[in-house]
Amino acid sequence: MRVLVIGSGGREHALAWKLAQSQHIKEMWCAPGNAGIAEEPLTARPSRKVECVNIGAEDLPKLPGFAREKKIDLTVVGPDNPLALGIVDLFQQEGLRIWGPNRQAARFESSKVFAQQFMEAHGIPTARAGTFSDARTAKTFAASLEGRCAVKADGLALGKGVLIATNVAEANQAIDEILVNKTFGLAGANIVIQEFLEGMEISLHALCDGKTAKLFPTSQDHKRALDGDQGLNTGGMGSYSPVPFLTETTLDQIRDRILLRWLNGCAAEGIDFRGILYPGIMLTKDGPKVLEFNARFGDPETQVYLTRLENDLVELFEACLEGTLDRVELEWRASSSVCVVMASGGYPGSYAKAKAIGGLEAAAQLPNTKVFHAGTVRVANQFLTSGGRVLGVTAWAPSLAQARNSAYAAVEKIEFDGAQFRRDIAGKALASASESV
């Protein structure tokens, strides 16, 4: 097979790394890719590496042409924006095979308003919420929640379009920020205001083929920039899997009350969802509730999932496209995985680029460790920073504590000017485990 991966971040590096292990793949490209992806050899042809091509992930005019030129058998879409723009529909119209939800299905992520209304229509447990385009009525609703709420831009905003308020003044400021000041542009033409849900937030993923959904193991992301869940929201500063405090009873509730109702709702509304559904879920005292839906792999959740997955990823994607997922069993290593994101100084605000990265070879020599590149370029023989999130340092081991220690041991070997990272990834899980002993 000849495969094309679309995207350039840590998620796409993890996808390319796992796909490259498939015996089915003889050639692979990534558009645009990054410096780490370009280092990945193909298991079926060790002399060949993944080839990065200078085509942007949102360059819809060029991508189908490249796929035709290279006789691509399967294209895999990583990021949310191309899905929202309809890249899957475009490829399908041109007779090209592509994995990911079509534009209609991608609305679960590209429109918070659509997702909220879908959940309410199909009885999926979620927060009390309202949707608004007018700041005055939005503030009246926020006041009814005593200002304890999440104010969300309707459209895509690079994972940063959610503002948390703890009182009326903060809620009003968040509403003005999005609806009046247009901080997120067109993505903030409408907003969803959700009551503030208390509990532990987790990430779940489910592989879908239009009629069947296979749930992944549990994971948890760390969104805030600083230790102790302080600082600004980011695209994700680290993750781990599995989550030790999620019981089988709660997982059964999620399957029955969320995943099954979502599948039935899609069938009722004629939505053909083929790809990954990624709901963010809050474990409240009233049971699990959906905060929002995503229509692609999480980042950095992908890094911890794919270091545990034993299936051939190509075969799973093919089953999604062919509607045969019900015949497949997902197989997972009985291990834990932890990913620590190393970011540029100042992220998620402004940051400098082109900082030399050292220690990558030393980290790569550690057992059961993989450094996924997110924002890197290579100039001559030197890796340089080129983004906010630079690396996803990932390790796996029999226990969560061992995986965490290994990930941080690798982090300590890597250096670049201004590097920042959280030192408490998986801390909640380890604290929970010690409390239950």
FENBELZI-V143669 format. One record per backbone hydrogen bond with DSSP energy under -0.5 kcal/mol. CO is the residue of the C=O (numbers start at 1). NH is the residue of the N-H. Records with the same first field share a line. If there is no record, write none. Layout:
CO=NH ; NH
//
This chain:
1=26 ; 27
2=73 ; 74
3=29
4=76
5=7 ; 31
6=78
7=33
9=13
10=14
11=15
12=16
13=17
14=18
15=19
16=20
18=21
19=22
20=43
22=25 ; 44
24=26
27=3
28=51
29=5
30=32 ; 53
31=7
34=38
36=39
37=40
40=50
43=46
45=42 ; 48
48=42
50=52
51=30
53=32 ; 55
56=59
58=60
59=62 ; 63
60=64
62=66
63=67
64=68
65=69
66=70
67=72
68=71
74=4
75=99
76=6 ; 78
79=83
80=84
81=85
82=86 ; 87
83=86
86=90
87=91
88=92
89=93
90=94
91=94 ; 96
92=95
97=75
99=77
102=106
104=107
105=108
106=109 ; 110
107=111
108=293
111=115
112=116
113=117
114=118
115=119
116=120
117=121
118=122
119=124
120=123
123=125
125=290
128=195
130=193
132=191
134=138
135=139
136=140
137=141
138=142
139=143
140=144
141=145
142=145 ; 147
143=146
145=148
147=149 ; 167
148=196
149=165
150=152 ; 194
151=163
152=192
154=112
157=160
161=153
163=151
165=149
167=171
168=172
169=173
170=174
171=175
172=176
173=177
174=178
175=179 ; 180
176=180 ; 181
177=183
182=185
184=187
185=188
186=189
187=155
190=154
191=132
192=152 ; 194
193=130
194=150
195=197
200=283
202=281
203=219
205=216
206=277
207=214
208=275
212=209
213=215
214=207
219=203
220=240
221=223
222=237
223=234
226=229 ; 230
227=230
230=226
232=225
237=341
238=222
239=339
240=220
241=337
242=244
243=246
245=247
247=251
248=252
249=253
250=254
251=255
252=256
253=257 ; 258
254=258 ; 259
255=260
258=262
259=263
260=264
261=265
262=266
263=267
264=268
265=269
266=270 ; 271
267=270
270=272
271=273
272=102 ; 274
273=210
274=100
275=208
276=278
277=206
278=294
279=204 ; 281
280=291 ; 292
281=202 ; 283
282=284 ; 289
283=200
284=287
287=284
289=282
290=127
292=280
294=278
298=302
300=304
301=305
302=306
303=307
305=308 ; 309
308=333
311=313
312=316
313=317
314=318
315=319
316=320
317=321
318=322
319=323 ; 324 ; 325
324=327
325=328
328=330
331=310 ; 311
333=335
336=397
337=241
338=395
339=239 ; 341
340=393
341=343
342=390 ; 391
343=420
344=347
346=349
355=385
356=358
358=415
359=363
360=364
361=365
363=366
366=369
368=396
370=372 ; 394
372=392
375=386 ; 387
376=35
377=384
378=380
379=382
382=379
383=357
384=377
385=354
388=344 ; 390
390=374 ; 375
391=342 ; 393
392=372 ; 394
393=340
394=370
395=338
397=336
399=403
400=404
401=405
402=406
403=407
404=408
405=409
406=410
407=411
408=412
410=413 ; 414
411=414
415=358
416=419
420=343
424=427
426=430
427=431
428=432
429=433
430=434
431=435
432=436
433=437
434=437
//
